[in-house]
Structure formats: C-alpha cells, structure tokens
Amino acid sequence: MKLPDTIYTASTWIVPILIAITFHEAAHAFAAWRFGDDTAHRLGRITFNPLKHVDPFGTILLPALLFLTKAPFLFGWAKPVPVAFQRLGEPRRDMALVAIAGPLTNVVLAVVSAALIRLAWLLPESMTP
C-alpha cells in the first residue's frame, strides 16, 4: 500500500473514532454532572477535547497496531469517566442514565452520519470520492 493510500485510510478511521470516543466520554461526564456529581467536571472531562479522554494504550497503541497489521476490526477505549455514585441524587437511577449517555450519543452520531452520507449525492462530483 502506498503512503497516500495509507494516510487516507488512517484518516477515515482515526477522525470518526476520535469523535466517537470524545463525544461518548463527554456524554458520560455531562450526565454525571447534571445528576449531581461534579467529579468529572472538576477534572475537566466535560469537554470535546480528545486529549482529555485519550488513554495512551487503549486509544493510540492498540488501534494503531491493529490498523498496521491489517486486522479486520479496530478496537480501543478511552479513559473512563470517574463517577462518585454517592453524589448522585438518586444513585441507582442516575447511574443507569450516566451509563446509557455514552452509547446513546454513539447512536445519535451514527444516525447523523448516515443522514450525511445519504445526502452525499448533493456534493459536486469531484468531491464525491
């Protein structure tokens, strides 16, 4: 594989994964904050800055190794958002809502992405690839 092809392929994987990981973790942090736990807020984790959520091994090294070895899938993770259960208003219910916030955000991102891809025919033909 040529270098431009490798860069193109890597960028089509890296950008969406970084967006998904960042939004996912920020959603957990935001939900925890809204339900009464300010731990993640004090640590600056309610942000769309990917550097706040990156785990060196799980976000960079492992996915890079899988990509470079041409694995049929990519796998990774980000730093978990700290949540103090006892600070939540109704710990049992609120923790379930904090937990679902990340995956729900990923579903919303997937739906928005699918809608944008569906509208790709509106782009000029030179931009379509």
N, C-alpha and C positions, 0 to 999 in steps of 0.2 A: 504494500500500500504506500502511495506517495505521501509526502509530508502535507501538502494542501488537503488531500482527502482525509488524512488523519486528524488534522486541525478542524475540518468541517464536521466530521463525525463526533469528535470530542465535544465541540461546542454545542452540537444539537442534543447531546446528553447532559453536559455539565450545567448549562443555563437552566433548563427545566428542573433538574434535580435540585439545584441550589435554591431556586424559587420555591419549590415544593417543601423542602426541608425548612427553610426560613419561615414561610407562612405557617407551616404546621406547628413549629415550636412557639412562634409568636402567638398563635391562637391559644395554645395551652396556657401560656403566661398571662395573656389578656383575660381569659376566662377566670383563672385563679384570682387575679387582681379584682375583677368585677364581683366575685363572690366573697371577697373579704381577706384574701391572703396577699400581702404585699411583698412577699419574699422575692419573687421573680422581678417585680417592679424595682425593688431596691438594688437588685443585681444588674439592672439594665437589660433584661431579657425580653421586654415588651418592645421589640424593635424588628425592623425588616433588614437590619444589617446582618448579613450572613456570618460575618466574623464572630459575632456574639454566640452563634449556635453551632459553630464548626467543632467537631471532635476530630483531632488530627488523624487518628487511625480510622475511625468509622466513616468519616466524611471525605477524607482525602486518600489515604493509603490503600485501603481495601478496594474501594471502587476503581481507583487507578490500576491496581493490579488486575482486577477482573477485566477492565477495559483493554489493557495491554496484552492480556493473554487470550483475548477474543472470546471470553466467556459468553454464553448465550443469554446472560442476565447480568444486571448490576444490582448490588446490594450494599447498603450502608445505613448509617444512623447519625444522629446529631447528639449534642449534649442534652441530657434530659433536663426538663424544666423543674426546678425544686418547688415543691408544694408542701406547705405545713397544714396538714389536714385539720388540726385543732383550731386553726384561724378561720376556717370557712364557716359561714353562717349555719348551714345545715350540712355537716361534713359528708354524710352518706350520699345525699342527693347531689350536692355541689361537686364532689369529687367525680361522680359519674359524668357530670356536664363538662368538667375540666378535661376529663379523659376523652370525651367524644369530640371536643372542639377541634383537635388536630386533624383527625380523619375526615371530619365534616368539611374542613377547609380544603383538604385534598380533593374531595368530591366536587366541591364548587369550582376549584381550579380546573379539574378535568372537564367539567361541563362548559366552562367559559372557553377553554382551549378547543374543545370540539366545535363549539359555535364559530370560533375564529377560523378554524380550518375549513369549516363548511362555507365560509364566506371568501375563501381564497380565490375563487373564480373572479372576484371583483378586482383583483390586483392586475396591473399591467402584465402582459405575457412574459416580459423579460424578468419579472420578479417571481414568477410562479415557482420555479425550482427551489 
